[in-house]
Amino acid sequence: MPISRSLNEPSSKKPVSVTEAWAAPIDPARSNKRTLLILYAIRVFHKKGVNGTGIAEVMELAGVGKGQFYHYFGSKEQFICEVVRFSMDYFLERIAPYTARLESMNEFDHWFQPYVEFAQLPDSLGCPVGTIASELSPSSPAVRATAALCLQRWVLTLGEGLSVLQQRAGASARFDPLDLAEELAANIQGALLMCRAMQTNRYILQLRQRTRERLTQLLQLPQN
């Protein structure tokens, strides 16, 4: 698999792994100050949570003063929304395309791999968008709305992959790709939450196995 640089301002569309994107060191020389604020916030929010992180900590990491921060972002809430959007944009543009097309069940483990890698990040951090959404949704309508739109984009991407699989299987595959994508997205988020709470990747691996078996059944393929 091609490996690109870490989660910095994209200058190419080469696919990267979750581990490379969310765990590799940030190179300040590759990004402007506004992007650096978002990049460091993604890492710190992901690890400590939004409520456990002061904006001053993010500004210090990025080498940005208070005045410059509020020049880029009108409020902390607006900043968090930008962090959520950037995280999902990066995932969909740089990671998901590598696994967007599910041509056959022989490719299933590869297609599902990004979610296994989220569970294998240090401290089992899980999905950065889901983590922020679950923490702030009740108290911040703007963040909730932003996270909802981002997660819906991800669901559509999952649906596209499942639709390709269905088309390749022909008339024997009787399922709604979007309905199945919504169910799978909810299950992935739940499994990643359990992985984070229990500090094990067992739950996402179990979900991968159950999803593989279910798709095999829906496609009416023989079990291995």
Wavefront OBJ file of the C-alpha trace (Angstrom):
o trace
v 0.000 0.000 0.000
v 1.383 3.433 -0.880
v 2.417 5.413 2.181
v 2.240 9.192 2.164
v 3.040 11.786 4.789
v 1.178 12.219 8.047
v -2.061 14.132 8.636
v -0.957 17.434 7.162
v -2.562 19.722 4.630
v -3.108 17.468 1.597
v -0.938 18.235 -1.392
v -1.744 15.006 -3.242
v -4.470 12.395 -3.371
v -2.330 9.360 -2.676
v -4.116 7.058 -0.248
v -2.719 6.625 3.242
v -3.428 4.256 6.092
v -5.259 5.292 9.255
v -2.107 4.678 11.267
v -0.036 6.911 9.003
v -2.649 9.665 9.056
v -3.524 9.772 12.742
v -0.426 8.484 14.517
v 2.579 9.732 12.525
v 4.265 12.958 13.724
v 2.931 16.272 12.401
v 5.457 18.230 10.322
v 4.851 21.976 10.920
v 6.817 22.864 7.811
v 4.192 21.253 5.577
v 1.154 23.239 6.746
v 0.068 26.827 7.338
v -0.846 28.017 10.837
v -4.601 27.605 10.389
v -4.183 24.010 9.280
v -1.685 23.326 12.072
v -4.275 24.411 14.644
v -6.726 21.890 13.175
v -4.144 19.113 12.958
v -3.026 19.459 16.557
v -6.635 19.785 17.714
v -7.518 16.521 15.970
v -4.766 14.737 17.880
v -5.438 16.341 21.262
v -9.259 16.194 21.062
v -9.011 12.585 19.957
v -6.870 11.666 22.947
v -8.161 13.914 25.748
v -11.617 14.860 24.519
v -12.799 18.371 23.694
v -13.899 19.149 27.240
v -10.557 17.979 28.571
v -8.570 20.213 26.234
v -8.020 23.946 26.523
v -7.709 25.941 23.329
v -4.540 27.461 24.790
v -2.926 24.000 24.670
v -3.711 23.660 20.967
v -2.463 27.182 20.247
v 0.809 26.466 22.040
v 1.361 23.266 20.059
v 0.718 25.104 16.793
v 2.763 28.154 17.779
v -0.220 30.480 17.336
v -1.301 33.383 19.536
v -4.817 34.135 20.739
v -5.345 36.982 18.303
v -4.290 34.868 15.353
v -6.544 32.011 16.508
v -9.622 34.236 16.550
v -8.612 35.672 13.198
v -8.969 32.186 11.746
v -11.950 31.025 13.837
v -14.682 33.193 15.329
v -15.269 30.948 18.338
v -14.245 27.672 19.944
v -17.455 26.092 18.612
v -16.634 27.162 15.067
v -13.135 25.766 15.517
v -14.487 22.398 16.676
v -16.803 22.273 13.657
v -13.799 22.861 11.392
v -11.894 20.079 13.151
v -14.794 17.683 12.571
v -15.107 18.652 8.899
v -11.373 18.411 8.291
v -11.211 14.958 9.907
v -13.982 13.567 7.730
v -12.731 15.313 4.579
v -9.310 13.802 5.130
v -10.746 10.350 5.754
v -12.975 10.413 2.678
v -10.360 11.944 0.370
v -7.240 10.085 1.452
v -8.299 6.804 3.088
v -11.787 5.779 1.988
v -11.059 5.924 -1.784
v -8.504 3.171 -1.336
v -11.297 0.913 -0.089
v -14.362 2.498 -1.700
v -15.017 -0.203 -4.279
v -15.872 -3.599 -2.861
v -15.667 -5.751 -5.971
v -15.980 -9.133 -4.264
v -15.899 -10.773 -0.851
v -12.252 -11.609 -1.484
v -11.601 -7.890 -0.936
v -13.764 -7.545 2.162
v -11.010 -7.593 4.806
v -9.087 -4.944 2.871
v -12.249 -2.811 2.540
v -12.909 -3.048 6.287
v -9.275 -2.507 7.315
v -9.455 1.257 8.112
v -11.876 0.561 10.959
v -9.644 -2.150 12.377
v -6.774 0.350 12.267
v -8.817 2.959 14.164
v -9.177 0.407 16.967
v -5.425 -0.266 16.859
v -4.369 3.367 17.306
v -2.568 4.112 20.588
v -5.065 3.851 23.479
v -7.689 2.440 21.063
v -8.758 5.993 20.224
v -11.340 5.035 17.603
v -13.092 7.354 15.145
v -12.209 11.041 15.742
v -15.534 12.333 14.371
v -17.588 9.877 16.394
v -15.593 10.687 19.521
v -16.239 14.430 19.265
v -19.877 13.937 18.264
v -20.650 11.721 21.241
v -18.983 14.152 23.647
v -20.486 17.445 22.465
v -23.684 16.741 20.530
v -26.140 17.467 23.386
v -24.494 20.763 24.333
v -23.616 22.123 20.903
v -26.243 22.081 18.122
v -23.710 23.402 15.612
v -21.198 20.631 16.326
v -23.990 18.046 16.327
v -25.224 19.232 12.922
v -21.693 19.270 11.498
v -20.940 15.788 12.825
v -24.258 14.465 11.508
v -23.526 15.738 8.007
v -20.016 14.295 8.102
v -21.185 10.910 9.323
v -23.883 10.840 6.634
v -21.212 11.401 3.992
v -19.346 8.415 5.407
v -22.522 6.298 5.324
v -22.958 7.169 1.645
v -19.377 6.086 0.979
v -20.028 2.758 2.686
v -23.201 2.435 0.622
v -21.276 3.012 -2.597
v -18.915 0.166 -1.776
v -21.784 -2.171 -0.911
v -23.605 -1.145 -4.085
v -20.622 -2.196 -6.200
v -20.603 -5.552 -4.417
v -24.318 -5.982 -5.035
v -23.988 -5.137 -8.719
v -21.164 -7.624 -9.159
v -23.253 -10.363 -7.529
v -26.241 -9.758 -9.810
v -29.878 -10.541 -9.116
v -29.086 -12.991 -6.323
v -27.981 -10.169 -3.995
v -31.200 -8.811 -2.497
v -30.442 -6.007 -0.041
v -30.590 -2.218 0.106
v -26.959 -0.943 0.109
v -27.806 2.303 1.900
v -29.867 0.623 4.630
v -27.077 -1.870 5.176
v -24.506 0.960 5.196
v -26.407 2.831 7.911
v -26.590 -0.303 10.038
v -22.905 -1.050 9.490
v -21.887 2.526 10.333
v -23.784 2.362 13.629
v -22.197 -0.999 14.423
v -18.706 0.290 13.599
v -19.126 3.298 15.884
v -20.415 1.075 18.674
v -17.579 -1.405 18.259
v -14.969 1.377 18.271
v -16.501 2.833 21.425
v -16.241 -0.564 23.131
v -12.661 -0.946 21.914
v -11.793 2.428 23.427
v -13.533 1.719 26.729
v -12.126 -1.798 27.116
v -8.720 -1.097 25.504
v -8.923 -4.018 23.102
v -9.589 -4.395 19.382
v -11.659 -7.539 19.974
v -15.003 -5.850 19.281
v -14.102 -4.489 15.861
v -12.622 -7.853 14.873
v -15.825 -9.584 15.957
v -17.860 -7.097 13.932
v -15.681 -7.719 10.880
v -16.350 -11.445 11.154
v -20.108 -10.986 11.643
v -20.325 -8.547 8.735
v -18.364 -10.875 6.465
v -20.690 -13.757 7.336
v -23.813 -11.650 6.827
v -22.702 -10.321 3.449
v -21.807 -13.837 2.349
v -25.305 -14.914 3.297
v -26.965 -11.937 1.550
v -24.958 -12.668 -1.574
v -25.940 -16.326 -1.293
v -22.349 -17.449 -1.458
v -21.015 -20.674 0.095
v -19.452 -20.213 3.544
v -15.703 -20.919 3.780
l 1 2 3 4 5 6 7 8 9 10 11 12 13 14 15 16 17 18 19 20 21 22 23 24 25 26 27 28 29 30 31 32 33 34 35 36 37 38 39 40 41 42 43 44 45 46 47 48 49 50 51 52 53 54 55 56 57 58 59 60 61 62 63 64 65 66 67 68 69 70 71 72 73 74 75 76 77 78 79 80 81 82 83 84 85 86 87 88 89 90 91 92 93 94 95 96 97 98 99 100 101 102 103 104 105 106 107 108 109 110 111 112 113 114 115 116 117 118 119 120 121 122 123 124 125 126 127 128 129 130 131 132 133 134 135 136 137 138 139 140 141 142 143 144 145 146 147 148 149 150 151 152 153 154 155 156 157 158 159 160 161 162 163 164 165 166 167 168 169 170 171 172 173 174 175 176 177 178 179 180 181 182 183 184 185 186 187 188 189 190 191 192 193 194 195 196 197 198 199 200 201 202 203 204 205 206 207 208 209 210 211 212 213 214 215 216 217 218 219 220 221 222 223 224
